[in-house]
Amino acid sequence: MSTGTISNIMTRIKNASPLSPIAVFVEHEFLSTELNAVFAETVKTQQDIHNPNTQNLVGVFDKRSNAVEVEKKLKKARDNGC
């Protein structure tokens, strides 16, 4: 996974094609909450996305996603832990 700031993750999302979207997960590290952005189409990520026990998925996004709404969702996930 690739931990990043909201700004960095938004850059990845804005450049992601619909065929290679970005999945964002919330990860709890020590006393902080971090956002991790990964390619959504890998086997591992697809397993995580479709696993009913996965509770830390924020969403799957690409350049067609509404940037304002995505950024709100990422901030909410970061601040609330998902």
N, CA, C and O atoms as a GROMACS GRO file, in nm:
protein
  328
    1MET      N    1   0.083  -0.118   0.000
    1MET     CA    2   0.000   0.000   0.000
    1MET      C    3   0.088   0.123   0.000
    1MET      O    4   0.205   0.118   0.036
    2SER      N    5   0.031   0.232  -0.040
    2SER     CA    6   0.105   0.356  -0.053
    2SER      C    7   0.040   0.464   0.033
    2SER      O    8  -0.061   0.523  -0.005
    3THR      N    9   0.099   0.488   0.149
    3THR     CA   10   0.047   0.592   0.237
    3THR      C   11   0.076   0.728   0.178
    3THR      O   12   0.185   0.753   0.126
    4GLY      N   13  -0.022   0.817   0.186
    4GLY     CA   14   0.001   0.950   0.130
    4GLY      C   15  -0.092   1.053   0.189
    4GLY      O   16  -0.188   1.022   0.259
    5THR      N   17  -0.059   1.177   0.160
    5THR     CA   18  -0.145   1.287   0.201
    5THR      C   19  -0.268   1.288   0.111
    5THR      O   20  -0.270   1.226   0.005
    6ILE      N   21  -0.369   1.359   0.153
    6ILE     CA   22  -0.488   1.372   0.070
    6ILE      C   23  -0.452   1.434  -0.064
    6ILE      O   24  -0.503   1.393  -0.168
    7SER      N   25  -0.365   1.532  -0.062
    7SER     CA   26  -0.322   1.597  -0.186
    7SER      C   27  -0.256   1.497  -0.281
    7SER      O   28  -0.287   1.494  -0.400
    8ASN      N   29  -0.166   1.415  -0.229
    8ASN     CA   30  -0.098   1.315  -0.312
    8ASN      C   31  -0.196   1.211  -0.367
    8ASN      O   32  -0.189   1.172  -0.483
    9ILE      N   33  -0.287   1.168  -0.282
    9ILE     CA   34  -0.386   1.069  -0.325
    9ILE      C   35  -0.479   1.128  -0.430
    9ILE      O   36  -0.514   1.061  -0.527
   10MET      N   37  -0.518   1.254  -0.412
   10MET     CA   38  -0.604   1.319  -0.511
   10MET      C   39  -0.533   1.329  -0.646
   10MET      O   40  -0.597   1.314  -0.750
   11THR      N   41  -0.404   1.356  -0.645
   11THR     CA   42  -0.328   1.361  -0.770
   11THR      C   43  -0.331   1.225  -0.839
   11THR      O   44  -0.350   1.218  -0.961
   12ARG      N   45  -0.312   1.120  -0.763
   12ARG     CA   46  -0.318   0.985  -0.822
   12ARG      C   47  -0.456   0.957  -0.880
   12ARG      O   48  -0.467   0.903  -0.990
   13ILE      N   49  -0.560   0.993  -0.806
   13ILE     CA   50  -0.697   0.969  -0.852
   13ILE      C   51  -0.726   1.048  -0.980
   13ILE      O   52  -0.784   0.995  -1.074
   14LYS      N   53  -0.687   1.175  -0.981
   14LYS     CA   54  -0.715   1.261  -1.098
   14LYS      C   55  -0.645   1.212  -1.224
   14LYS      O   56  -0.685   1.248  -1.334
   15ASN      N   57  -0.541   1.131  -1.207
   15ASN     CA   58  -0.468   1.077  -1.322
   15ASN      C   59  -0.499   0.931  -1.351
   15ASN      O   60  -0.446   0.874  -1.447
   16ALA      N   61  -0.582   0.871  -1.270
   16ALA     CA   62  -0.613   0.728  -1.285
   16ALA      C   63  -0.718   0.706  -1.394
   16ALA      O   64  -0.823   0.770  -1.395
   17SER      N   65  -0.689   0.615  -1.483
   17SER     CA   66  -0.786   0.584  -1.587
   17SER      C   67  -0.895   0.494  -1.530
   17SER      O   68  -0.873   0.427  -1.428
   18PRO      N   69  -1.011   0.491  -1.593
   18PRO     CA   70  -1.118   0.403  -1.547
   18PRO      C   71  -1.077   0.255  -1.550
   18PRO      O   72  -1.133   0.173  -1.477
   19LEU      N   73  -0.980   0.220  -1.633
   19LEU     CA   74  -0.933   0.082  -1.640
   19LEU      C   75  -0.832   0.049  -1.531
   19LEU      O   76  -0.800  -0.068  -1.508
   20SER      N   77  -0.782   0.152  -1.465
   20SER     CA   78  -0.684   0.132  -1.358
   20SER      C   79  -0.713   0.229  -1.244
   20SER      O   80  -0.633   0.318  -1.216
   21PRO      N   81  -0.828   0.212  -1.177
   21PRO     CA   82  -0.867   0.304  -1.070
   21PRO      C   83  -0.781   0.286  -0.945
   21PRO      O   84  -0.703   0.191  -0.933
   22ILE      N   85  -0.799   0.378  -0.853
   22ILE     CA   86  -0.728   0.377  -0.726
   22ILE      C   87  -0.826   0.342  -0.614
   22ILE      O   88  -0.933   0.402  -0.603
   23ALA      N   89  -0.788   0.244  -0.532
   23ALA     CA   90  -0.867   0.210  -0.413
   23ALA      C   91  -0.800   0.276  -0.294
   23ALA      O   92  -0.677   0.277  -0.283
   24VAL      N   93  -0.881   0.332  -0.205
   24VAL     CA   94  -0.827   0.398  -0.086
   24VAL      C   95  -0.880   0.327   0.038
   24VAL      O   96  -1.000   0.303   0.052
   25PHE      N   97  -0.788   0.294   0.126
   25PHE     CA   98  -0.820   0.227   0.252
   25PHE      C   99  -0.773   0.312   0.368
   25PHE      O  100  -0.677   0.389   0.355
   26VAL      N  101  -0.839   0.300   0.482
   26VAL     CA  102  -0.797   0.365   0.606
   26VAL      C  103  -0.716   0.262   0.684
   26VAL      O  104  -0.758   0.148   0.700
   27GLU      N  105  -0.602   0.304   0.730
   27GLU     CA  106  -0.516   0.217   0.812
   27GLU      C  107  -0.485   0.290   0.942
   27GLU      O  108  -0.457   0.410   0.944
   28HIS      N  109  -0.490   0.214   1.051
   28HIS     CA  110  -0.458   0.271   1.182
   28HIS      C  111  -0.317   0.230   1.219
   28HIS      O  112  -0.288   0.112   1.237
   29GLU      N  113  -0.230   0.328   1.231
   29GLU     CA  114  -0.090   0.305   1.267
   29GLU      C  115  -0.060   0.376   1.398
   29GLU      O  116  -0.066   0.499   1.405
   30PHE      N  117  -0.030   0.299   1.499
   30PHE     CA  118   0.000   0.353   1.630
   30PHE      C  119  -0.116   0.443   1.674
   30PHE      O  120  -0.226   0.393   1.696
   31LEU      N  121  -0.093   0.571   1.688
   31LEU     CA  122  -0.198   0.661   1.734
   31LEU      C  123  -0.255   0.746   1.621
   31LEU      O  124  -0.331   0.840   1.646
   32SER      N  125  -0.220   0.715   1.497
   32SER     CA  126  -0.267   0.797   1.386
   32SER      C  127  -0.350   0.715   1.288
   32SER      O  128  -0.345   0.592   1.286
   33THR      N  129  -0.425   0.785   1.208
   33THR     CA  130  -0.503   0.724   1.101
   33THR      C  131  -0.444   0.770   0.970
   33THR      O  132  -0.425   0.890   0.947
   34GLU      N  133  -0.413   0.675   0.882
   34GLU     CA  134  -0.352   0.708   0.755
   34GLU      C  135  -0.438   0.656   0.641
   34GLU      O  136  -0.513   0.559   0.656
   35LEU      N  137  -0.427   0.722   0.527
   35LEU     CA  138  -0.495   0.678   0.406
   35LEU      C  139  -0.393   0.611   0.316
   35LEU      O  140  -0.284   0.663   0.294
   36ASN      N  141  -0.430   0.495   0.264
   36ASN     CA  142  -0.344   0.419   0.175
   36ASN      C  143  -0.412   0.405   0.040
   36ASN      O  144  -0.527   0.360   0.032
   37ALA      N  145  -0.342   0.443  -0.065
   37ALA     CA  146  -0.396   0.436  -0.200
   37ALA      C  147  -0.322   0.328  -0.278
   37ALA      O  148  -0.199   0.324  -0.278
   38VAL      N  149  -0.397   0.240  -0.342
   38VAL     CA  150  -0.338   0.130  -0.419
   38VAL      C  151  -0.412   0.114  -0.551
   38VAL      O  152  -0.523   0.164  -0.567
   39PHE      N  153  -0.349   0.044  -0.645
   39PHE     CA  154  -0.419   0.013  -0.768
   39PHE      C  155  -0.533  -0.083  -0.735
   39PHE      O  156  -0.512  -0.185  -0.670
   40ALA      N  157  -0.652  -0.050  -0.780
   40ALA     CA  158  -0.771  -0.129  -0.744
   40ALA      C  159  -0.781  -0.260  -0.820
   40ALA      O  160  -0.854  -0.349  -0.777
   41GLU      N  161  -0.710  -0.274  -0.930
   41GLU     CA  162  -0.729  -0.391  -1.014
   41GLU      C  163  -0.633  -0.506  -0.987
   41GLU      O  164  -0.632  -0.603  -1.062
   42THR      N  165  -0.553  -0.499  -0.881
   42THR     CA  166  -0.467  -0.612  -0.849
   42THR      C  167  -0.551  -0.723  -0.785
   42THR      O  168  -0.659  -0.697  -0.733
   43VAL      N  169  -0.501  -0.844  -0.790
   43VAL     CA  170  -0.575  -0.957  -0.733
   43VAL      C  171  -0.599  -0.935  -0.584
   43VAL      O  172  -0.711  -0.954  -0.536
   44LYS      N  173  -0.496  -0.894  -0.512
   44LYS     CA  174  -0.507  -0.872  -0.367
   44LYS      C  175  -0.610  -0.764  -0.335
   44LYS      O  176  -0.694  -0.782  -0.247
   45THR      N  177  -0.604  -0.654  -0.407
   45THR     CA  178  -0.697  -0.544  -0.380
   45THR      C  179  -0.839  -0.585  -0.414
   45THR      O  180  -0.932  -0.552  -0.341
   46GLN      N  181  -0.858  -0.657  -0.523
   46GLN     CA  182  -0.992  -0.704  -0.558
   46GLN      C  183  -1.047  -0.797  -0.450
   46GLN      O  184  -1.166  -0.792  -0.419
   47GLN      N  185  -0.961  -0.881  -0.394
   47GLN     CA  186  -1.005  -0.969  -0.285
   47GLN      C  187  -1.048  -0.885  -0.165
   47GLN      O  188  -1.151  -0.913  -0.103
   48ASP      N  189  -0.970  -0.782  -0.133
   48ASP     CA  190  -1.005  -0.695  -0.020
   48ASP      C  191  -1.136  -0.620  -0.046
   48ASP      O  192  -1.220  -0.608   0.042
   49ILE      N  193  -1.152  -0.569  -0.168
   49ILE     CA  194  -1.272  -0.492  -0.202
   49ILE      C  195  -1.397  -0.579  -0.190
   49ILE      O  196  -1.499  -0.533  -0.140
   50HIS      N  197  -1.389  -0.702  -0.234
   50HIS     CA  198  -1.506  -0.790  -0.237
   50HIS      C  199  -1.524  -0.874  -0.111
   50HIS      O  200  -1.620  -0.950  -0.100
   51ASN      N  201  -1.432  -0.861  -0.017
   51ASN     CA  202  -1.443  -0.934   0.109
   51ASN      C  203  -1.544  -0.863   0.199
   51ASN      O  204  -1.526  -0.746   0.232
   52PRO      N  205  -1.651  -0.934   0.238
   52PRO     CA  206  -1.752  -0.868   0.323
   52PRO      C  207  -1.699  -0.824   0.459
   52PRO      O  208  -1.762  -0.743   0.526
   53ASN      N  209  -1.585  -0.877   0.500
   53ASN     CA  210  -1.527  -0.838   0.629
   53ASN      C  211  -1.438  -0.715   0.620
   53ASN      O  212  -1.393  -0.664   0.722
   54THR      N  213  -1.412  -0.666   0.499
   54THR     CA  214  -1.331  -0.546   0.482
   54THR      C  215  -1.414  -0.424   0.522
   54THR      O  216  -1.515  -0.393   0.459
   55GLN      N  217  -1.369  -0.358   0.628
   55GLN     CA  218  -1.443  -0.242   0.678
   55GLN      C  219  -1.367  -0.111   0.661
   55GLN      O  220  -1.417  -0.005   0.696
   56ASN      N  221  -1.245  -0.119   0.606
   56ASN     CA  222  -1.164   0.001   0.598
   56ASN      C  223  -1.153   0.058   0.456
   56ASN      O  224  -1.070   0.146   0.432
   57LEU      N  225  -1.234   0.010   0.364
   57LEU     CA  226  -1.234   0.064   0.228
   57LEU      C  227  -1.308   0.197   0.224
   57LEU      O  228  -1.425   0.205   0.263
   58VAL      N  229  -1.241   0.299   0.178
   58VAL     CA  230  -1.304   0.430   0.163
   58VAL      C  231  -1.378   0.434   0.030
   58VAL      O  232  -1.491   0.482   0.022
   59GLY      N  233  -1.314   0.383  -0.076
   59GLY     CA  234  -1.378   0.380  -0.206
   59GLY      C  235  -1.278   0.353  -0.316
   59GLY      O  236  -1.158   0.344  -0.293
   60VAL      N  237  -1.332   0.339  -0.437
   60VAL     CA  238  -1.252   0.318  -0.557
   60VAL      C  239  -1.281   0.434  -0.650
   60VAL      O  240  -1.397   0.462  -0.682
   61PHE      N  241  -1.176   0.503  -0.694
   61PHE     CA  242  -1.192   0.627  -0.767
   61PHE      C  243  -1.102   0.631  -0.891
   61PHE      O  244  -1.000   0.564  -0.897
   62ASP      N  245  -1.143   0.713  -0.989
   62ASP     CA  246  -1.060   0.740  -1.106
   62ASP      C  247  -1.085   0.884  -1.150
   62ASP      O  248  -1.157   0.958  -1.084
   63LYS      N  249  -1.026   0.922  -1.263
   63LYS     CA  250  -1.034   1.062  -1.306
   63LYS      C  251  -1.175   1.108  -1.338
   63LYS      O  252  -1.198   1.228  -1.349
   64ARG      N  253  -1.270   1.017  -1.353
   64ARG     CA  254  -1.410   1.056  -1.376
   64ARG      C  255  -1.483   1.088  -1.246
   64ARG      O  256  -1.592   1.145  -1.249
   65SER      N  257  -1.424   1.051  -1.134
   65SER     CA  258  -1.488   1.074  -1.004
   65SER      C  259  -1.495   1.224  -0.975
   65SER      O  260  -1.407   1.300  -1.016
   66ASN      N  261  -1.600   1.264  -0.905
   66ASN     CA  262  -1.616   1.404  -0.867
   66ASN      C  263  -1.511   1.439  -0.762
   66ASN      O  264  -1.518   1.392  -0.648
   67ALA      N  265  -1.413   1.520  -0.801
   67ALA     CA  266  -1.299   1.550  -0.715
   67ALA      C  267  -1.339   1.613  -0.582
   67ALA      O  268  -1.281   1.582  -0.479
   68VAL      N  269  -1.438   1.700  -0.584
   68VAL     CA  270  -1.482   1.766  -0.461
   68VAL      C  271  -1.540   1.664  -0.364
   68VAL      O  272  -1.509   1.665  -0.245
   69GLU      N  273  -1.624   1.576  -0.416
   69GLU     CA  274  -1.686   1.473  -0.332
   69GLU      C  275  -1.582   1.372  -0.281
   69GLU      O  276  -1.588   1.329  -0.166
   70VAL      N  277  -1.489   1.335  -0.367
   70VAL     CA  278  -1.385   1.240  -0.326
   70VAL      C  279  -1.301   1.301  -0.214
   70VAL      O  280  -1.272   1.234  -0.115
   71GLU      N  281  -1.261   1.425  -0.229
   71GLU     CA  282  -1.179   1.489  -0.126
   71GLU      C  283  -1.254   1.497   0.007
   71GLU      O  284  -1.195   1.475   0.112
   72LYS      N  285  -1.382   1.528   0.003
   72LYS     CA  286  -1.464   1.529   0.126
   72LYS      C  287  -1.464   1.392   0.190
   72LYS      O  288  -1.448   1.378   0.312
   73LYS      N  289  -1.481   1.289   0.108
   73LYS     CA  290  -1.487   1.152   0.158
   73LYS      C  291  -1.353   1.112   0.221
   73LYS      O  292  -1.350   1.046   0.325
   74LEU      N  293  -1.243   1.150   0.157
   74LEU     CA  294  -1.111   1.118   0.211
   74LEU      C  295  -1.087   1.189   0.343
   74LEU      O  296  -1.035   1.129   0.438
   75LYS      N  297  -1.124   1.316   0.351
   75LYS     CA  298  -1.105   1.391   0.476
   75LYS      C  299  -1.189   1.331   0.589
   75LYS      O  300  -1.143   1.319   0.702
   76LYS      N  301  -1.312   1.294   0.557
   76LYS     CA  302  -1.400   1.234   0.657
   76LYS      C  303  -1.342   1.101   0.706
   76LYS      O  304  -1.343   1.073   0.826
   77ALA      N  305  -1.293   1.020   0.612
   77ALA     CA  306  -1.234   0.892   0.648
   77ALA      C  307  -1.111   0.909   0.736
   77ALA      O  308  -1.092   0.838   0.835
   78ARG      N  309  -1.026   1.005   0.698
   78ARG     CA  310  -0.904   1.033   0.775
   78ARG      C  311  -0.938   1.079   0.917
   78ARG      O  312  -0.877   1.036   1.015
   79ASP      N  313  -1.038   1.168   0.927
   79ASP     CA  314  -1.073   1.227   1.056
   79ASP      C  315  -1.153   1.132   1.145
   79ASP      O  316  -1.144   1.138   1.267
   80ASN      N  317  -1.233   1.044   1.082
   80ASN     CA  318  -1.320   0.955   1.159
   80ASN      C  319  -1.274   0.810   1.161
   80ASN      O  320  -1.335   0.726   1.227
   81GLY      N  321  -1.167   0.780   1.089
   81GLY     CA  322  -1.118   0.644   1.087
   81GLY      C  323  -1.195   0.552   0.997
   81GLY      O  324  -1.181   0.430   1.008
   82CYS      N  325  -1.277   0.605   0.908
   82CYS     CA  326  -1.348   0.534   0.801
   82CYS      C  327  -1.492   0.564   0.798
   82CYS      O  328  -1.564   0.511   0.713
   0.00000   0.00000   0.00000
